[in-house]
Amino acid sequence: MDVSAAKEIGAGIAVIALAGVGVGIGNIFSTLVSSIARNPASRSHVFGIGMLGFALTEAVALYALLIAFLILFV
């Protein structure tokens, strides 16, 4: 097997984490909308926590992409 082929396989495996990130972000926002629909008065409290969860989940996606790019181009 060629080294470039192994790099492409490794980068593809690293990007698999993005599927979990997509599911996590969907879960965060569906729960956020559901909780605000049930109790609109708690929007100011729940919205900040939802955005924090979104930012932390999105950071995992950026790390996965960074690792994939490092595998491919270094």
N, CA, C and O atoms as a Tripos MOL2 file, in Angstrom:
@<TRIPOS>MOLECULE
protein
  296   295    74     0     0
PROTEIN
NO_CHARGES

@<TRIPOS>ATOM
      1 N           0.8440   -1.1700    0.0000 N.3       1 MET1
      2 CA          0.0000    0.0000    0.0000 C.3       1 MET1
      3 C           0.8930    1.2390    0.0000 C.2       1 MET1
      4 O           1.9180    1.2870    0.6810 O.2       1 MET1
      5 N           0.4930    2.2050   -0.7540 N.am      2 ASP2
      6 CA          1.2290    3.4530   -0.8840 C.3       2 ASP2
      7 C           0.9890    4.3330    0.3480 C.2       2 ASP2
      8 O          -0.0550    4.2330    0.9930 O.2       2 ASP2
      9 N           1.9490    5.1840    0.6650 N.am      3 VAL3
     10 CA          1.8210    6.0680    1.8280 C.3       3 VAL3
     11 C           0.6840    7.0540    1.6320 C.2       3 VAL3
     12 O          -0.0180    7.3720    2.5910 O.2       3 VAL3
     13 N           0.4820    7.5440    0.4220 N.am      4 SER4
     14 CA         -0.6080    8.4960    0.1770 C.3       4 SER4
     15 C          -1.9750    7.8320    0.3580 C.2       4 SER4
     16 O          -2.9220    8.4770    0.8080 O.2       4 SER4
     17 N          -2.0790    6.5660    0.0150 N.am      5 ALA5
     18 CA         -3.3380    5.8490    0.2240 C.3       5 ALA5
     19 C          -3.6110    5.6780    1.7100 C.2       5 ALA5
     20 O          -4.7520    5.8070    2.1540 O.2       5 ALA5
     21 N          -2.5720    5.3870    2.4780 N.am      6 ALA6
     22 CA         -2.7430    5.2500    3.9210 C.3       6 ALA6
     23 C          -3.1370    6.5820    4.5430 C.2       6 ALA6
     24 O          -3.9350    6.6150    5.4800 O.2       6 ALA6
     25 N          -2.5830    7.6860    4.0310 N.am      7 LYS7
     26 CA         -2.9630    9.0050    4.5340 C.3       7 LYS7
     27 C          -4.4310    9.3020    4.2680 C.2       7 LYS7
     28 O          -5.1310    9.8350    5.1280 O.2       7 LYS7
     29 N          -4.8930    8.9540    3.0690 N.am      8 GLU8
     30 CA         -6.2930    9.2040    2.7330 C.3       8 GLU8
     31 C          -7.2320    8.3530    3.5800 C.2       8 GLU8
     32 O          -8.2950    8.8250    3.9840 O.2       8 GLU8
     33 N          -6.8610    7.1290    3.8490 N.am      9 ILE9
     34 CA         -7.6780    6.2630    4.7090 C.3       9 ILE9
     35 C          -7.7090    6.8210    6.1280 C.2       9 ILE9
     36 O          -8.7650    6.8570    6.7590 O.2       9 ILE9
     37 N          -6.5530    7.2560    6.6310 N.am     10 GLY10
     38 CA         -6.5010    7.8340    7.9720 C.3      10 GLY10
     39 C          -7.3200    9.1050    8.0890 C.2      10 GLY10
     40 O          -7.9980    9.3170    9.0950 O.2      10 GLY10
     41 N          -7.2650    9.9530    7.0690 N.am     11 ALA11
     42 CA         -8.0660   11.1790    7.0930 C.3      11 ALA11
     43 C          -9.5550   10.8570    7.0320 C.2      11 ALA11
     44 O         -10.3590   11.5230    7.6840 O.2      11 ALA11
     45 N          -9.9250    9.8540    6.2640 N.am     12 GLY12
     46 CA        -11.3290    9.4420    6.2100 C.3      12 GLY12
     47 C         -11.8250    8.9160    7.5320 C.2      12 GLY12
     48 O         -12.9660    9.1770    7.9160 O.2      12 GLY12
     49 N         -10.9890    8.1820    8.2310 N.am     13 ILE13
     50 CA        -11.3650    7.6770    9.5590 C.3      13 ILE13
     51 C         -11.4950    8.8320   10.5490 C.2      13 ILE13
     52 O         -12.3790    8.8170   11.4060 O.2      13 ILE13
     53 N         -10.6190    9.8350   10.4370 N.am     14 ALA14
     54 CA        -10.6940   10.9810   11.3400 C.3      14 ALA14
     55 C         -11.9640   11.7930   11.1140 C.2      14 ALA14
     56 O         -12.4860   12.4000   12.0500 O.2      14 ALA14
     57 N         -12.4640   11.8090    9.8870 N.am     15 VAL15
     58 CA        -13.6480   12.6060    9.5780 C.3      15 VAL15
     59 C         -14.9370   11.9010    9.9990 C.2      15 VAL15
     60 O         -15.9980   12.5240   10.0020 O.2      15 VAL15
     61 N         -14.8700   10.6350   10.3490 N.am     16 ILE16
     62 CA        -16.0580    9.9180   10.8230 C.3      16 ILE16
     63 C         -16.6550   10.6110   12.0460 C.2      16 ILE16
     64 O         -17.8600   10.5200   12.2820 O.2      16 ILE16
     65 N         -15.8310   11.2940   12.8180 N.am     17 ALA17
     66 CA        -16.3160   12.0100   14.0020 C.3      17 ALA17
     67 C         -17.3340   13.0800   13.6340 C.2      17 ALA17
     68 O         -18.1490   13.4630   14.4730 O.2      17 ALA17
     69 N         -17.3050   13.5680   12.4030 N.am     18 LEU18
     70 CA        -18.2430   14.6150   12.0080 C.3      18 LEU18
     71 C         -19.6850   14.1070   11.9790 C.2      18 LEU18
     72 O         -20.6120   14.9000   12.1490 O.2      18 LEU18
     73 N         -19.8910   12.8320   11.7730 N.am     19 ALA19
     74 CA        -21.2490   12.2840   11.8220 C.3      19 ALA19
     75 C         -21.8100   12.3990   13.2360 C.2      19 ALA19
     76 O         -22.9710   12.7650   13.4220 O.2      19 ALA19
     77 N         -20.9920   12.0880   14.2180 N.am     20 GLY20
     78 CA        -21.4260   12.2340   15.6110 C.3      20 GLY20
     79 C         -21.6790   13.6780   15.9910 C.2      20 GLY20
     80 O         -22.5810   13.9720   16.7750 O.2      20 GLY20
     81 N         -20.8870   14.5750   15.4400 N.am     21 VAL21
     82 CA        -21.0890   15.9990   15.7030 C.3      21 VAL21
     83 C         -22.4200   16.4610   15.1250 C.2      21 VAL21
     84 O         -23.1420   17.2260   15.7650 O.2      21 VAL21
     85 N         -22.7470   16.0090   13.9330 N.am     22 GLY22
     86 CA        -24.0280   16.3720   13.3340 C.3      22 GLY22
     87 C         -25.2090   15.8900   14.1590 C.2      22 GLY22
     88 O         -26.1860   16.6150   14.3420 O.2      22 GLY22
     89 N         -25.1140   14.6740   14.6510 N.am     23 VAL23
     90 CA        -26.1790   14.1380   15.5040 C.3      23 VAL23
     91 C         -26.2620   14.9250   16.8130 C.2      23 VAL23
     92 O         -27.3540   15.2180   17.3000 O.2      23 VAL23
     93 N         -25.1080   15.2610   17.3760 N.am     24 GLY24
     94 CA        -25.0890   16.0070   18.6290 C.3      24 GLY24
     95 C         -25.6780   17.3960   18.4930 C.2      24 GLY24
     96 O         -26.4380   17.8330   19.3570 O.2      24 GLY24
     97 N         -25.3400   18.0950   17.4230 N.am     25 ILE25
     98 CA        -25.8820   19.4420   17.2170 C.3      25 ILE25
     99 C         -27.3900   19.3730   16.9800 C.2      25 ILE25
    100 O         -28.1350   20.2070   17.4950 O.2      25 ILE25
    101 N         -27.8370   18.4030   16.2200 N.am     26 GLY26
    102 CA        -29.2770   18.2370   16.0260 C.3      26 GLY26
    103 C         -30.0020   17.9570   17.3260 C.2      26 GLY26
    104 O         -31.0940   18.4730   17.5630 O.2      26 GLY26
    105 N         -29.3910   17.1380   18.1670 N.am     27 ASN27
    106 CA        -29.9900   16.8340   19.4610 C.3      27 ASN27
    107 C         -30.0390   18.0660   20.3590 C.2      27 ASN27
    108 O         -31.0360   18.2920   21.0460 O.2      27 ASN27
    109 N         -28.9830   18.8550   20.3610 N.am     28 ILE28
    110 CA        -28.9470   20.0590   21.1850 C.3      28 ILE28
    111 C         -30.0550   21.0210   20.7860 C.2      28 ILE28
    112 O         -30.7850   21.5150   21.6450 O.2      28 ILE28
    113 N         -30.1890   21.2910   19.4880 N.am     29 PHE29
    114 CA        -31.1790   22.2670   19.0610 C.3      29 PHE29
    115 C         -32.6000   21.7410   19.1590 C.2      29 PHE29
    116 O         -33.5160   22.5190   19.4250 O.2      29 PHE29
    117 N         -32.8140   20.4510   18.9530 N.am     30 SER30
    118 CA        -34.1680   19.9180   19.1170 C.3      30 SER30
    119 C         -34.5960   19.9830   20.5780 C.2      30 SER30
    120 O         -35.7510   20.2860   20.8750 O.2      30 SER30
    121 N         -33.6770   19.7030   21.4820 N.am     31 THR31
    122 CA        -33.9880   19.8040   22.9070 C.3      31 THR31
    123 C         -34.1960   21.2520   23.3200 C.2      31 THR31
    124 O         -35.0580   21.5430   24.1490 O.2      31 THR31
    125 N         -33.4110   22.1640   22.7460 N.am     32 LEU32
    126 CA        -33.5590   23.5830   23.0480 C.3      32 LEU32
    127 C         -34.9280   24.0890   22.6120 C.2      32 LEU32
    128 O         -35.6040   24.7760   23.3780 O.2      32 LEU32
    129 N         -35.3400   23.7630   21.4080 N.am     33 VAL33
    130 CA        -36.6470   24.2010   20.9170 C.3      33 VAL33
    131 C         -37.7640   23.5810   21.7450 C.2      33 VAL33
    132 O         -38.7450   24.2500   22.0680 O.2      33 VAL33
    133 N         -37.6200   22.3150   22.0850 N.am     34 SER34
    134 CA        -38.6410   21.6390   22.8810 C.3      34 SER34
    135 C         -38.7750   22.2550   24.2730 C.2      34 SER34
    136 O         -39.8840   22.4530   24.7690 O.2      34 SER34
    137 N         -37.6370   22.5550   24.8950 N.am     35 SER35
    138 CA        -37.7020   23.1170   26.2500 C.3      35 SER35
    139 C         -38.2570   24.5360   26.2410 C.2      35 SER35
    140 O         -38.9650   24.9210   27.1720 O.2      35 SER35
    141 N         -37.9520   25.3190   25.2160 N.am     36 ILE36
    142 CA        -38.5160   26.6730   25.1400 C.3      36 ILE36
    143 C         -40.0060   26.6110   24.8210 C.2      36 ILE36
    144 O         -40.7760   27.4490   25.2910 O.2      36 ILE36
    145 N         -40.4170   25.6260   24.0280 N.am     37 ALA37
    146 CA        -41.8430   25.4780   23.7200 C.3      37 ALA37
    147 C         -42.6370   25.0760   24.9550 C.2      37 ALA37
    148 O         -43.7900   25.4780   25.1120 O.2      37 ALA37
    149 N         -42.0330   24.2960   25.8200 N.am     38 ARG38
    150 CA        -42.7330   23.8760   27.0380 C.3      38 ARG38
    151 C         -42.8090   24.9890   28.0780 C.2      38 ARG38
    152 O         -43.8130   25.1270   28.7770 O.2      38 ARG38
    153 N         -41.7400   25.7810   28.1770 N.am     39 ASN39
    154 CA        -41.7010   26.8350   29.1800 C.3      39 ASN39
    155 C         -41.0270   28.0720   28.5730 C.2      39 ASN39
    156 O         -39.8140   28.2390   28.7020 O.2      39 ASN39
    157 N         -41.7980   28.9330   27.9190 N.am     40 PRO40
    158 CA        -41.2000   30.0980   27.2560 C.3      40 PRO40
    159 C         -40.5090   31.0660   28.2200 C.2      40 PRO40
    160 O         -39.6320   31.8240   27.8050 O.2      40 PRO40
    161 N         -40.8860   31.0530   29.4810 N.am     41 ALA41
    162 CA        -40.2880   31.9780   30.4460 C.3      41 ALA41
    163 C         -38.8240   31.6360   30.7320 C.2      41 ALA41
    164 O         -38.0640   32.4930   31.1820 O.2      41 ALA41
    165 N         -38.4310   30.4050   30.4770 N.am     42 SER42
    166 CA        -37.0510   29.9960   30.7740 C.3      42 SER42
    167 C         -36.1120   30.1920   29.5860 C.2      42 SER42
    168 O         -34.9900   29.6850   29.5970 O.2      42 SER42
    169 N         -36.5560   30.9210   28.5600 N.am     43 ARG43
    170 CA        -35.7460   31.0790   27.3570 C.3      43 ARG43
    171 C         -34.4030   31.7230   27.6420 C.2      43 ARG43
    172 O         -33.3840   31.2790   27.1130 O.2      43 ARG43
    173 N         -34.3810   32.7430   28.4550 N.am     44 SER44
    174 CA        -33.1160   33.4520   28.7010 C.3      44 SER44
    175 C         -32.0960   32.5520   29.3940 C.2      44 SER44
    176 O         -30.8950   32.6880   29.1580 O.2      44 SER44
    177 N         -32.5480   31.6540   30.2280 N.am     45 HIS45
    178 CA        -31.6240   30.7520   30.9270 C.3      45 HIS45
    179 C         -31.1870   29.5870   30.0430 C.2      45 HIS45
    180 O         -30.0100   29.2300   30.0210 O.2      45 HIS45
    181 N         -32.1210   29.0050   29.3240 N.am     46 VAL46
    182 CA        -31.8510   27.8000   28.5370 C.3      46 VAL46
    183 C         -31.0670   28.1150   27.2650 C.2      46 VAL46
    184 O         -30.2600   27.3000   26.8190 O.2      46 VAL46
    185 N         -31.2960   29.2850   26.6790 N.am     47 PHE47
    186 CA        -30.6490   29.6180   25.4110 C.3      47 PHE47
    187 C         -29.1340   29.6960   25.5530 C.2      47 PHE47
    188 O         -28.4100   29.2180   24.6790 O.2      47 PHE47
    189 N         -28.6460   30.2840   26.6260 N.am     48 GLY48
    190 CA        -27.1990   30.3720   26.8430 C.3      48 GLY48
    191 C         -26.5510   29.0120   27.0100 C.2      48 GLY48
    192 O         -25.4600   28.7630   26.4960 O.2      48 GLY48
    193 N         -27.2270   28.1400   27.7290 N.am     49 ILE49
    194 CA        -26.6980   26.7850   27.9140 C.3      49 ILE49
    195 C         -26.6840   26.0280   26.5880 C.2      49 ILE49
    196 O         -25.7500   25.2760   26.3100 O.2      49 ILE49
    197 N         -27.7230   26.2290   25.7680 N.am     50 GLY50
    198 CA        -27.7680   25.5880   24.4560 C.3      50 GLY50
    199 C         -26.6530   26.0710   23.5470 C.2      50 GLY50
    200 O         -26.0490   25.2770   22.8260 O.2      50 GLY50
    201 N         -26.3770   27.3690   23.5770 N.am     51 MET51
    202 CA        -25.2970   27.9000   22.7410 C.3      51 MET51
    203 C         -23.9260   27.4200   23.2270 C.2      51 MET51
    204 O         -23.0270   27.1940   22.4170 O.2      51 MET51
    205 N         -23.7660   27.2680   24.5250 N.am     52 LEU52
    206 CA        -22.5170   26.7200   25.0580 C.3      52 LEU52
    207 C         -22.3330   25.2740   24.5980 C.2      52 LEU52
    208 O         -21.2390   24.8830   24.1910 O.2      52 LEU52
    209 N         -23.3960   24.4880   24.6640 N.am     53 GLY53
    210 CA        -23.3270   23.1070   24.1800 C.3      53 GLY53
    211 C         -23.0320   23.0390   22.6980 C.2      53 GLY53
    212 O         -22.2740   22.1760   22.2550 O.2      53 GLY53
    213 N         -23.6250   23.9440   21.9180 N.am     54 PHE54
    214 CA        -23.3530   23.9920   20.4850 C.3      54 PHE54
    215 C         -21.8860   24.3260   20.2250 C.2      54 PHE54
    216 O         -21.2500   23.7020   19.3760 O.2      54 PHE54
    217 N         -21.3510   25.2970   20.9450 N.am     55 ALA55
    218 CA        -19.9610   25.7030   20.7240 C.3      55 ALA55
    219 C         -18.9920   24.5740   21.0740 C.2      55 ALA55
    220 O         -18.0190   24.3470   20.3550 O.2      55 ALA55
    221 N         -19.2520   23.8760   22.1600 N.am     56 LEU56
    222 CA        -18.3660   22.7770   22.5540 C.3      56 LEU56
    223 C         -18.4520   21.6140   21.5700 C.2      56 LEU56
    224 O         -17.4430   20.9750   21.2700 O.2      56 LEU56
    225 N         -19.6450   21.3420   21.0730 N.am     57 THR57
    226 CA        -19.8080   20.2720   20.0910 C.3      57 THR57
    227 C         -19.1550   20.6450   18.7680 C.2      57 THR57
    228 O         -18.5490   19.8000   18.1090 O.2      57 THR57
    229 N         -19.2790   21.9060   18.3820 N.am     58 GLU58
    230 CA        -18.6640   22.3640   17.1410 C.3      58 GLU58
    231 C         -17.1410   22.3370   17.2440 C.2      58 GLU58
    232 O         -16.4550   22.1470   16.2390 O.2      58 GLU58
    233 N         -16.6120   22.5240   18.4460 N.am     59 ALA59
    234 CA        -15.1600   22.4550   18.6360 C.3      59 ALA59
    235 C         -14.6490   21.0510   18.3230 C.2      59 ALA59
    236 O         -13.5500   20.9010   17.7880 O.2      59 ALA59
    237 N         -15.4220   20.0350   18.6450 N.am     60 VAL60
    238 CA        -15.0260   18.6610   18.3170 C.3      60 VAL60
    239 C         -14.9230   18.5010   16.8020 C.2      60 VAL60
    240 O         -14.0150   17.8300   16.3110 O.2      60 VAL60
    241 N         -15.8470   19.1110   16.0560 N.am     61 ALA61
    242 CA        -15.7970   19.0390   14.5910 C.3      61 ALA61
    243 C         -14.5450   19.7250   14.0630 C.2      61 ALA61
    244 O         -13.8980   19.2200   13.1450 O.2      61 ALA61
    245 N         -14.2070   20.8580   14.6290 N.am     62 LEU62
    246 CA        -13.0120   21.5560   14.1670 C.3      62 LEU62
    247 C         -11.7530   20.7660   14.4750 C.2      62 LEU62
    248 O         -10.8270   20.7400   13.6650 O.2      62 LEU62
    249 N         -11.7040   20.1200   15.6330 N.am     63 TYR63
    250 CA        -10.5490   19.2860   15.9630 C.3      63 TYR63
    251 C         -10.4410   18.1000   15.0040 C.2      63 TYR63
    252 O          -9.3410   17.7460   14.5790 O.2      63 TYR63
    253 N         -11.5600   17.4940   14.6670 N.am     64 ALA64
    254 CA        -11.5330   16.3540   13.7390 C.3      64 ALA64
    255 C         -11.0470   16.7900   12.3590 C.2      64 ALA64
    256 O         -10.2610   16.0850   11.7250 O.2      64 ALA64
    257 N         -11.5100   17.9460   11.8950 N.am     65 LEU65
    258 CA        -11.0370   18.4360   10.6140 C.3      65 LEU65
    259 C          -9.5530   18.7940   10.6600 C.2      65 LEU65
    260 O          -8.8200   18.5570    9.7000 O.2      65 LEU65
    261 N          -9.1250   19.3560   11.7610 N.am     66 LEU66
    262 CA         -7.7040   19.6990   11.9130 C.3      66 LEU66
    263 C          -6.8300   18.4440   11.8440 C.2      66 LEU66
    264 O          -5.7960   18.4380   11.1770 O.2      66 LEU66
    265 N          -7.2470   17.3960   12.5290 N.am     67 ILE67
    266 CA         -6.4850   16.1430   12.4970 C.3      67 ILE67
    267 C          -6.4740   15.5670   11.0780 C.2      67 ILE67
    268 O          -5.4420   15.0820   10.6150 O.2      67 ILE67
    269 N          -7.6230   15.6200   10.3860 N.am     68 ALA68
    270 CA         -7.6660   15.0970    9.0160 C.3      68 ALA68
    271 C          -6.7400   15.8880    8.0990 C.2      68 ALA68
    272 O          -6.0340   15.3040    7.2770 O.2      68 ALA68
    273 N          -6.7390   17.2000    8.2310 N.am     69 PHE69
    274 CA         -5.8310   18.0120    7.4020 C.3      69 PHE69
    275 C          -4.3770   17.7810    7.7530 C.2      69 PHE69
    276 O          -3.5190   17.7720    6.8700 O.2      69 PHE69
    277 N          -4.0870   17.5930    9.0410 N.am     70 LEU70
    278 CA         -2.7160   17.3040    9.4250 C.3      70 LEU70
    279 C          -2.2400   15.9750    8.8490 C.2      70 LEU70
    280 O          -1.0970   15.8520    8.4080 O.2      70 LEU70
    281 N          -3.1220   14.9900    8.8570 N.am     71 ILE71
    282 CA         -2.7560   13.6810    8.2850 C.3      71 ILE71
    283 C          -2.5020   13.8130    6.7820 C.2      71 ILE71
    284 O          -1.5580   13.2280    6.2520 O.2      71 ILE71
    285 N          -3.3470   14.5810    6.1050 N.am     72 LEU72
    286 CA         -3.2150   14.6690    4.6490 C.3      72 LEU72
    287 C          -2.0290   15.5130    4.1910 C.2      72 LEU72
    288 O          -1.3250   15.1300    3.2560 O.2      72 LEU72
    289 N          -1.8010   16.6460    4.8330 N.am     73 PHE73
    290 CA         -0.8790   17.6200    4.2670 C.3      73 PHE73
    291 C           0.4510   17.7740    5.0170 C.2      73 PHE73
    292 O           1.2710   18.6040    4.6270 O.2      73 PHE73
    293 N           0.6790   17.0160    6.0540 N.am     74 VAL74
    294 CA          1.9730   17.1160    6.7760 C.3      74 VAL74
    295 C           2.7580   15.8430    6.5650 C.2      74 VAL74
    296 O           3.8690   15.7110    7.0790 O.2      74 VAL74
@<TRIPOS>BOND
     1     1     2 1
     2     2     3 1
     3     3     4 2
     4     3     5 am
     5     5     6 1
     6     6     7 1
     7     7     8 2
     8     7     9 am
     9     9    10 1
    10    10    11 1
    11    11    12 2
    12    11    13 am
    13    13    14 1
    14    14    15 1
    15    15    16 2
    16    15    17 am
    17    17    18 1
    18    18    19 1
    19    19    20 2
    20    19    21 am
    21    21    22 1
    22    22    23 1
    23    23    24 2
    24    23    25 am
    25    25    26 1
    26    26    27 1
    27    27    28 2
    28    27    29 am
    29    29    30 1
    30    30    31 1
    31    31    32 2
    32    31    33 am
    33    33    34 1
    34    34    35 1
    35    35    36 2
    36    35    37 am
    37    37    38 1
    38    38    39 1
    39    39    40 2
    40    39    41 am
    41    41    42 1
    42    42    43 1
    43    43    44 2
    44    43    45 am
    45    45    46 1
    46    46    47 1
    47    47    48 2
    48    47    49 am
    49    49    50 1
    50    50    51 1
    51    51    52 2
    52    51    53 am
    53    53    54 1
    54    54    55 1
    55    55    56 2
    56    55    57 am
    57    57    58 1
    58    58    59 1
    59    59    60 2
    60    59    61 am
    61    61    62 1
    62    62    63 1
    63    63    64 2
    64    63    65 am
    65    65    66 1
    66    66    67 1
    67    67    68 2
    68    67    69 am
    69    69    70 1
    70    70    71 1
    71    71    72 2
    72    71    73 am
    73    73    74 1
    74    74    75 1
    75    75    76 2
    76    75    77 am
    77    77    78 1
    78    78    79 1
    79    79    80 2
    80    79    81 am
    81    81    82 1
    82    82    83 1
    83    83    84 2
    84    83    85 am
    85    85    86 1
    86    86    87 1
    87    87    88 2
    88    87    89 am
    89    89    90 1
    90    90    91 1
    91    91    92 2
    92    91    93 am
    93    93    94 1
    94    94    95 1
    95    95    96 2
    96    95    97 am
    97    97    98 1
    98    98    99 1
    99    99   100 2
   100    99   101 am
   101   101   102 1
   102   102   103 1
   103   103   104 2
   104   103   105 am
   105   105   106 1
   106   106   107 1
   107   107   108 2
   108   107   109 am
   109   109   110 1
   110   110   111 1
   111   111   112 2
   112   111   113 am
   113   113   114 1
   114   114   115 1
   115   115   116 2
   116   115   117 am
   117   117   118 1
   118   118   119 1
   119   119   120 2
   120   119   121 am
   121   121   122 1
   122   122   123 1
   123   123   124 2
   124   123   125 am
   125   125   126 1
   126   126   127 1
   127   127   128 2
   128   127   129 am
   129   129   130 1
   130   130   131 1
   131   131   132 2
   132   131   133 am
   133   133   134 1
   134   134   135 1
   135   135   136 2
   136   135   137 am
   137   137   138 1
   138   138   139 1
   139   139   140 2
   140   139   141 am
   141   141   142 1
   142   142   143 1
   143   143   144 2
   144   143   145 am
   145   145   146 1
   146   146   147 1
   147   147   148 2
   148   147   149 am
   149   149   150 1
   150   150   151 1
   151   151   152 2
   152   151   153 am
   153   153   154 1
   154   154   155 1
   155   155   156 2
   156   155   157 am
   157   157   158 1
   158   158   159 1
   159   159   160 2
   160   159   161 am
   161   161   162 1
   162   162   163 1
   163   163   164 2
   164   163   165 am
   165   165   166 1
   166   166   167 1
   167   167   168 2
   168   167   169 am
   169   169   170 1
   170   170   171 1
   171   171   172 2
   172   171   173 am
   173   173   174 1
   174   174   175 1
   175   175   176 2
   176   175   177 am
   177   177   178 1
   178   178   179 1
   179   179   180 2
   180   179   181 am
   181   181   182 1
   182   182   183 1
   183   183   184 2
   184   183   185 am
   185   185   186 1
   186   186   187 1
   187   187   188 2
   188   187   189 am
   189   189   190 1
   190   190   191 1
   191   191   192 2
   192   191   193 am
   193   193   194 1
   194   194   195 1
   195   195   196 2
   196   195   197 am
   197   197   198 1
   198   198   199 1
   199   199   200 2
   200   199   201 am
   201   201   202 1
   202   202   203 1
   203   203   204 2
   204   203   205 am
   205   205   206 1
   206   206   207 1
   207   207   208 2
   208   207   209 am
   209   209   210 1
   210   210   211 1
   211   211   212 2
   212   211   213 am
   213   213   214 1
   214   214   215 1
   215   215   216 2
   216   215   217 am
   217   217   218 1
   218   218   219 1
   219   219   220 2
   220   219   221 am
   221   221   222 1
   222   222   223 1
   223   223   224 2
   224   223   225 am
   225   225   226 1
   226   226   227 1
   227   227   228 2
   228   227   229 am
   229   229   230 1
   230   230   231 1
   231   231   232 2
   232   231   233 am
   233   233   234 1
   234   234   235 1
   235   235   236 2
   236   235   237 am
   237   237   238 1
   238   238   239 1
   239   239   240 2
   240   239   241 am
   241   241   242 1
   242   242   243 1
   243   243   244 2
   244   243   245 am
   245   245   246 1
   246   246   247 1
   247   247   248 2
   248   247   249 am
   249   249   250 1
   250   250   251 1
   251   251   252 2
   252   251   253 am
   253   253   254 1
   254   254   255 1
   255   255   256 2
   256   255   257 am
   257   257   258 1
   258   258   259 1
   259   259   260 2
   260   259   261 am
   261   261   262 1
   262   262   263 1
   263   263   264 2
   264   263   265 am
   265   265   266 1
   266   266   267 1
   267   267   268 2
   268   267   269 am
   269   269   270 1
   270   270   271 1
   271   271   272 2
   272   271   273 am
   273   273   274 1
   274   274   275 1
   275   275   276 2
   276   275   277 am
   277   277   278 1
   278   278   279 1
   279   279   280 2
   280   279   281 am
   281   281   282 1
   282   282   283 1
   283   283   284 2
   284   283   285 am
   285   285   286 1
   286   286   287 1
   287   287   288 2
   288   287   289 am
   289   289   290 1
   290   290   291 1
   291   291   292 2
   292   291   293 am
   293   293   294 1
   294   294   295 1
   295   295   296 2
@<TRIPOS>SUBSTRUCTURE
     1 MET1         2 RESIDUE 1 A MET
     2 ASP2         6 RESIDUE 1 A ASP
     3 VAL3        10 RESIDUE 1 A VAL
     4 SER4        14 RESIDUE 1 A SER
     5 ALA5        18 RESIDUE 1 A ALA
     6 ALA6        22 RESIDUE 1 A ALA
     7 LYS7        26 RESIDUE 1 A LYS
     8 GLU8        30 RESIDUE 1 A GLU
     9 ILE9        34 RESIDUE 1 A ILE
    10 GLY10       38 RESIDUE 1 A GLY
    11 ALA11       42 RESIDUE 1 A ALA
    12 GLY12       46 RESIDUE 1 A GLY
    13 ILE13       50 RESIDUE 1 A ILE
    14 ALA14       54 RESIDUE 1 A ALA
    15 VAL15       58 RESIDUE 1 A VAL
    16 ILE16       62 RESIDUE 1 A ILE
    17 ALA17       66 RESIDUE 1 A ALA
    18 LEU18       70 RESIDUE 1 A LEU
    19 ALA19       74 RESIDUE 1 A ALA
    20 GLY20       78 RESIDUE 1 A GLY
    21 VAL21       82 RESIDUE 1 A VAL
    22 GLY22       86 RESIDUE 1 A GLY
    23 VAL23       90 RESIDUE 1 A VAL
    24 GLY24       94 RESIDUE 1 A GLY
    25 ILE25       98 RESIDUE 1 A ILE
    26 GLY26      102 RESIDUE 1 A GLY
    27 ASN27      106 RESIDUE 1 A ASN
    28 ILE28      110 RESIDUE 1 A ILE
    29 PHE29      114 RESIDUE 1 A PHE
    30 SER30      118 RESIDUE 1 A SER
    31 THR31      122 RESIDUE 1 A THR
    32 LEU32      126 RESIDUE 1 A LEU
    33 VAL33      130 RESIDUE 1 A VAL
    34 SER34      134 RESIDUE 1 A SER
    35 SER35      138 RESIDUE 1 A SER
    36 ILE36      142 RESIDUE 1 A ILE
    37 ALA37      146 RESIDUE 1 A ALA
    38 ARG38      150 RESIDUE 1 A ARG
    39 ASN39      154 RESIDUE 1 A ASN
    40 PRO40      158 RESIDUE 1 A PRO
    41 ALA41      162 RESIDUE 1 A ALA
    42 SER42      166 RESIDUE 1 A SER
    43 ARG43      170 RESIDUE 1 A ARG
    44 SER44      174 RESIDUE 1 A SER
    45 HIS45      178 RESIDUE 1 A HIS
    46 VAL46      182 RESIDUE 1 A VAL
    47 PHE47      186 RESIDUE 1 A PHE
    48 GLY48      190 RESIDUE 1 A GLY
    49 ILE49      194 RESIDUE 1 A ILE
    50 GLY50      198 RESIDUE 1 A GLY
    51 MET51      202 RESIDUE 1 A MET
    52 LEU52      206 RESIDUE 1 A LEU
    53 GLY53      210 RESIDUE 1 A GLY
    54 PHE54      214 RESIDUE 1 A PHE
    55 ALA55      218 RESIDUE 1 A ALA
    56 LEU56      222 RESIDUE 1 A LEU
    57 THR57      226 RESIDUE 1 A THR
    58 GLU58      230 RESIDUE 1 A GLU
    59 ALA59      234 RESIDUE 1 A ALA
    60 VAL60      238 RESIDUE 1 A VAL
    61 ALA61      242 RESIDUE 1 A ALA
    62 LEU62      246 RESIDUE 1 A LEU
    63 TYR63      250 RESIDUE 1 A TYR
    64 ALA64      254 RESIDUE 1 A ALA
    65 LEU65      258 RESIDUE 1 A LEU
    66 LEU66      262 RESIDUE 1 A LEU
    67 ILE67      266 RESIDUE 1 A ILE
    68 ALA68      270 RESIDUE 1 A ALA
    69 PHE69      274 RESIDUE 1 A PHE
    70 LEU70      278 RESIDUE 1 A LEU
    71 ILE71      282 RESIDUE 1 A ILE
    72 LEU72      286 RESIDUE 1 A LEU
    73 PHE73      290 RESIDUE 1 A PHE
    74 VAL74      294 RESIDUE 1 A VAL
